[in-house]
Each structure stands twice: as C-alpha cells, then as structure tokens.
Amino acid sequence: MNLEPEHSDTIRTLVRPDILLNRIRTAVRTLTVTTYADLTGIDTRARRITRQPLITELREATRPSTGRTVAGAGDGRPIPLNVGAYELLRTIEARIAADYESATDETPAGTAEQLLADWYETFATAHAMGETNLAQLEKYAARVTGWATAISDLFDPPRTREYPLCPACGYTHTIRRDANGKAQIKCLTLRHYTDGRAIAACAHCDARWEGLIVPDRTGDSVHGIHVSEEIRELHIAIEDNIAQYGPVTIIRLAPPRIDDTDDDTDPGDTTPQPDALAGGTAP
C-alpha cells in the first residue's frame, strides 16, 4: 500500500495469522533440522545447498577444535572459542527452555533443537484449537526468525542496503532497542548473503520480501545480475511511492509497536520480520 505522509501515523499493517505461523514453522525448521535449497534457473549448473540445523552450527562454533588450526599459523594453535557464538547460543538455549516449560508445564530435558521442535508442535496445536492470539504469533515469529537471522549473520555476514521507506506502511524510520537503550533506525533494510539469498524486512510493519540476487550465467559467461521477481517488485513499489508522493525529504517516524515496550528481550526481538507484495529494479 502507498501511504501519504500526513496519514502515516494512523496505519499499522497487520500480517495474517497463517503467514505468521508459517514463518514460525519455517524458522523452527531451519533451526532444528538439516535443510536443502536448490538454486535453479539462474545458471546452467543447478546447485543444491545443504545446511545443518542452525542451532547445531552455532553449538559447533562454540567448541574450540584441537584438530583445526588458525589459518596460516603453522604452529598447531587451535582455533579459539567464538565468544559471540557462545553468548548467542547461551541466550537462545535459555529462552527455548523457558518457552518449552511455559508451553508444556514440563521440565526441559534434551537438546535445544529437540525442545524447540517440541515447543512448536505444542504451539501449533494450541493455534489450531484457537488458543493463540495475534500478539503471540507476532512475538514468536519475531523471536525464532530473529534467531535464524542472528545465527546466519554470525557465520555469513550479509551486505546490507537501507531503503528510503517501506512501501507497505509508508514509514521511513522506527525506534528499536539496542545495547544503549533505544535507537532510531531505517524501517526497511535488505540483507544480501554470499549464496545469493536476499531478504528485505521492515522493522515496523513486518512486511517481508525474499528472493535471489545472483550472477546470471550462461555456460561460463556472466551476462549480468539476476534479480528474482519479488525483490524486483519491492524496488518498483518504492519507486512508485516516490513518484506519487515525491522524494523522501522528511522523516516519517513510525509509532511504537506493542512489542517495543516488552521487557522480555532476546536477539530475535530486535531483528526485522516481514511478508508483503511489492517489487523493483536490480540493486
């Protein structure tokens, strides 16, 4: 939806419950089981990407290996503990255990992967019985997709691009908590990973665009950049908004979200989430 600036403080885009539940299911799957992805139709050689459960990858990164050595060291020194991975794992495991106990009234026992998968089954059953609400779906979608993003970013830091506005809600900036309290950030940011995945997410309205930005190859020749349709639509929607309302010359600050006042924080709560329809031109 395109939005006039003077009306932007009255709009909050809501994501359907089924979309939120699907986000939770997808994130839980990438966190707890081995996943596969095919990059087809981009070049003449289709590639399959295999990835361990993200929590498993994170746990392995916290274990210094005496078998591997620092690149180029040549003196047998083991790779040191990844402190960032350790702190992230500790935070995620504690939250998973707490969520599991709250949902099942059982003492957590087993790996974080097992507990999270069991928690999701309990949550999905409750949802099917009409025992969940939109606020809970938004909270857990933000949490688990935030964990998946935080782990992916730790091992494969993406290139990022900030957009002038989100075409779904019309805002340019929002307020999010950080280590120093609260900070004003751009609403819409695109993360571009080395495997070609591109994810644009609005930190305010939960709009999300996912696709690929990869070399367009024929044989061994690179002819340009392939941008998948959803990312292209995002760029078109931003251009249409600017064409209709003019260049963005003032800040359109989004009002606080309900979850911004929640003291129950974790890495997932500060990571943008999304899903919407829009598009664009190659970056």
Buried (B, 14 or more C-beta within 10 A) or exposed (E): BBBEBEEBEEBBBEBEBEBBBEBBBBBBBBBBBEBEBEBEEBBEEEEEEEBEBBBBBBBEBBEEEEEEBEEEEEEEEEBEEBEEBBEBBEBBBEBBBBBBBEBBEEEBEEBBBBBBBBBBEBBBEEBEEEEBEEEBBBBBBBBBBBBBBBBBBBEEEBEEBEBBBBBBBBBBBBBBBEEEEEEEBBBBBBBBBEBBBBBBBBBBBBBBBBBBBBEBBEEEEEEEEBBBEBBBBBBBBBBBBBEEBEEBEEEBBBBEBEBBEEEEEBBBBBBBBBBBEBBBEEE
